[in-house]
Amino acid sequence: MEQVYKIKNSLRIPMVIAIILSIPVFFDLFSKGIAREHIVIVSILVIVFIVFAFNNLLRKVCIFDDRVSIFSIAGKKVIPFNEITSLDGISLGRRQYISITHKKKTNLIPNSFSNFPKILISIKNIVPEDMIGQGLKDIESFPLSRTGDTIGAWITVIILAAILATRLGPF
């Protein structure tokens, strides 16, 4: 049985809007002319912004009967349950992560995914109890929601819309 989890819709919607608004903002910036030394920096920032936004939109976690798969722009990471050596949780402010260690590699699943507690329980139920760390138990008993990411994404949309309005408007 496959269970698929994606980034929360409350984050996906402003990211799509931000990508759409960023395209005319960056075209306007280049068409109005900027200093040559700034072109490289601005181009890198544009590319990084779009790549990170697309990565967040495409990221997903799939839990199968025998493995966890984490998809992103960088590719697919497959973690068979029988290769997991440790399952723990990390809390940093309002950010929480499921930490899966296997073959000396650690993968993190952030709480920006929809149904984060369900992801945690699904993985926890398959891994032996002696591999589960106290951090994961703490997160399970007190899961947090990352509202700051959603607010930050909407602030980005507002800033891009304001830039478009002032650059392209009749002001």
FIPAMI-714750 format. One record per residue (C-alpha): residue in three letters; chain; x, y, z. Coordinates in pm, whole numbers, plus 50000, padded with zeros to 5 digits. Last residue first. Example, Ala and Ser with C-alpha at 12.3 -4.5 7.8 and 13.67 -1.06 7.14 Angstrom:
REM FIPAMI-714750
SER / A / 51367 / 49894 / 50714;
ALA / A / 51230 / 49550 / 50780;
REM end
This chain:
REM FIPAMI-714750
PHE / A / 50305 / 55567 / 48905;
PRO / A / 50110 / 55428 / 48609;
GLY / A / 50190 / 55066 / 48700;
LEU / A / 50466 / 54848 / 48559;
ARG / A / 50745 / 54911 / 48806;
THR / A / 50532 / 55012 / 49107;
ALA / A / 50268 / 54743 / 49063;
LEU / A / 50520 / 54475 / 48972;
ILE / A / 50732 / 54553 / 49278;
ALA / A / 50421 / 54550 / 49498;
ALA / A / 50314 / 54212 / 49353;
LEU / A / 50663 / 54070 / 49419;
ILE / A / 50656 / 54200 / 49777;
ILE / A / 50305 / 54063 / 49838;
VAL / A / 50399 / 53720 / 49696;
THR / A / 50713 / 53707 / 49911;
ILE / A / 50505 / 53801 / 50216;
TRP / A / 50270 / 53512 / 50127;
ALA / A / 50563 / 53268 / 50127;
GLY / A / 50693 / 53402 / 50457;
ILE / A / 50349 / 53364 / 50618;
THR / A / 50327 / 53006 / 50494;
ASP / A / 50675 / 52928 / 50621;
GLY / A / 50599 / 53089 / 50957;
THR / A / 50291 / 52869 / 51003;
ARG / A / 50506 / 52561 / 51060;
SER / A / 50275 / 52339 / 51264;
LEU / A / 50406 / 52158 / 51568;
PRO / A / 50374 / 51796 / 51680;
PHE / A / 50380 / 51736 / 52059;
SER / A / 50355 / 51366 / 52154;
GLU / A / 50495 / 51248 / 51822;
ILE / A / 50770 / 51509 / 51835;
ASP / A / 50879 / 51389 / 52178;
LYS / A / 50874 / 51025 / 52066;
LEU / A / 51088 / 51118 / 51766;
GLY / A / 51338 / 51296 / 51989;
GLN / A / 51355 / 50995 / 52223;
GLY / A / 51506 / 50779 / 51952;
ILE / A / 51348 / 50482 / 51775;
MET / A / 51584 / 50198 / 51680;
ASP / A / 51492 / 49981 / 51985;
GLU / A / 51122 / 49997 / 51889;
PRO / A / 51174 / 49815 / 51556;
VAL / A / 51078 / 50024 / 51249;
ILE / A / 50740 / 49963 / 51081;
ASN / A / 50515 / 50150 / 51321;
LYS / A / 50752 / 50447 / 51338;
ILE / A / 50740 / 50501 / 50962;
SER / A / 50360 / 50523 / 50949;
ILE / A / 50343 / 50717 / 51278;
LEU / A / 50583 / 50987 / 51158;
ILE / A / 50417 / 51019 / 50818;
LYS / A / 50078 / 51050 / 50994;
PRO / A / 50215 / 51324 / 51220;
PHE / A / 50337 / 51513 / 50910;
ASN / A / 49991 / 51504 / 50750;
SER / A / 50091 / 51763 / 50487;
PHE / A / 50464 / 51808 / 50458;
SER / A / 50622 / 52122 / 50607;
ASN / A / 50712 / 51912 / 50912;
PRO / A / 51048 / 51832 / 50760;
ILE / A / 51169 / 51484 / 50650;
LEU / A / 51541 / 51450 / 50707;
ASN / A / 51772 / 51192 / 50554;
THR / A / 52082 / 51061 / 50729;
LYS / A / 52346 / 50849 / 50563;
LYS / A / 52575 / 50598 / 50739;
LYS / A / 52399 / 50307 / 50564;
HIS / A / 52063 / 50418 / 50703;
THR / A / 51961 / 50703 / 50931;
ILE / A / 51611 / 50851 / 50918;
SER / A / 51564 / 51183 / 51097;
ILE / A / 51204 / 51303 / 51117;
TYR / A / 51219 / 51679 / 51135;
GLN / A / 51051 / 51951 / 51334;
ARG / A / 51060 / 52323 / 51278;
ARG / A / 50879 / 52545 / 51525;
GLY / A / 51199 / 52614 / 51719;
LEU / A / 51444 / 52350 / 51607;
SER / A / 51308 / 52005 / 51689;
ILE / A / 51481 / 51688 / 51571;
GLY / A / 51331 / 51342 / 51565;
ASP / A / 51483 / 50996 / 51555;
LEU / A / 51488 / 50677 / 51355;
SER / A / 51810 / 50478 / 51356;
THR / A / 51967 / 50189 / 51165;
ILE / A / 51726 / 50178 / 50873;
GLU / A / 51840 / 49916 / 50620;
ASN / A / 51543 / 49677 / 50671;
PHE / A / 51302 / 49964 / 50607;
PRO / A / 51444 / 50021 / 50258;
ILE / A / 51532 / 50387 / 50203;
VAL / A / 51495 / 50505 / 49844;
LYS / A / 51616 / 50853 / 49762;
LYS / A / 51483 / 50990 / 49434;
GLY / A / 51637 / 51274 / 49243;
ALA / A / 51791 / 51614 / 49311;
ILE / A / 51466 / 51779 / 49198;
SER / A / 51293 / 51604 / 49488;
PHE / A / 51148 / 51263 / 49575;
ILE / A / 51182 / 51078 / 49908;
SER / A / 51103 / 50709 / 49898;
VAL / A / 51035 / 50507 / 50213;
ARG / A / 51056 / 50130 / 50195;
ASP / A / 50900 / 49788 / 50253;
ASP / A / 50523 / 49838 / 50273;
PHE / A / 50546 / 50166 / 50082;
ILE / A / 50576 / 50521 / 50212;
CYS / A / 50607 / 50793 / 49953;
VAL / A / 50745 / 51134 / 50047;
LYS / A / 50708 / 51424 / 49811;
ARG / A / 50898 / 51721 / 49683;
LEU / A / 50783 / 51870 / 49353;
LEU / A / 50653 / 52205 / 49479;
ASN / A / 50943 / 52250 / 49718;
ASN / A / 51193 / 52175 / 49442;
PHE / A / 51013 / 52414 / 49209;
ALA / A / 51049 / 52695 / 49465;
PHE / A / 51413 / 52609 / 49532;
VAL / A / 51493 / 52602 / 49158;
ILE / A / 51307 / 52930 / 49094;
PHE / A / 51481 / 53117 / 49374;
VAL / A / 51825 / 52974 / 49288;
ILE / A / 51788 / 53069 / 48921;
VAL / A / 51677 / 53422 / 49002;
LEU / A / 51954 / 53467 / 49261;
ILE / A / 52217 / 53343 / 49014;
SER / A / 52087 / 53580 / 48746;
VAL / A / 52087 / 53872 / 48991;
ILE / A / 52449 / 53802 / 49089;
VAL / A / 52565 / 53763 / 48729;
ILE / A / 52378 / 54072 / 48609;
HIS / A / 52507 / 54286 / 48897;
GLU / A / 52859 / 54327 / 48758;
ARG / A / 52711 / 54429 / 48425;
ALA / A / 52508 / 54711 / 48577;
ILE / A / 52134 / 54684 / 48528;
GLY / A / 51911 / 54759 / 48236;
LYS / A / 51540 / 54829 / 48221;
SER / A / 51491 / 54503 / 48027;
PHE / A / 51677 / 54295 / 48287;
LEU / A / 51469 / 54418 / 48579;
ASP / A / 51148 / 54396 / 48381;
PHE / A / 51225 / 54034 / 48291;
PHE / A / 51292 / 53963 / 48661;
VAL / A / 50963 / 54113 / 48774;
PRO / A / 50775 / 53950 / 48484;
ILE / A / 50900 / 53602 / 48590;
SER / A / 50874 / 53658 / 48965;
LEU / A / 50496 / 53691 / 48961;
ILE / A / 50441 / 53337 / 48824;
ILE / A / 50697 / 53187 / 49061;
ALA / A / 50545 / 53375 / 49355;
ILE / A / 50192 / 53258 / 49262;
VAL / A / 50310 / 52896 / 49250;
MET / A / 50488 / 52938 / 49586;
PRO / A / 50180 / 53108 / 49738;
ILE / A / 49963 / 52806 / 49646;
ARG / A / 50210 / 52532 / 49746;
LEU / A / 50265 / 52654 / 50103;
SER / A / 49902 / 52638 / 50225;
ASN / A / 49872 / 52327 / 50009;
LYS / A / 50112 / 52150 / 50243;
ILE / A / 50415 / 51986 / 50079;
LYS / A / 50339 / 51639 / 49951;
TYR / A / 50266 / 51301 / 50109;
VAL / A / 50202 / 50976 / 49923;
GLN / A / 50100 / 50650 / 50094;
GLU / A / 50148 / 50333 / 49892;
MET / A / 50000 / 50000 / 50000;
REM end
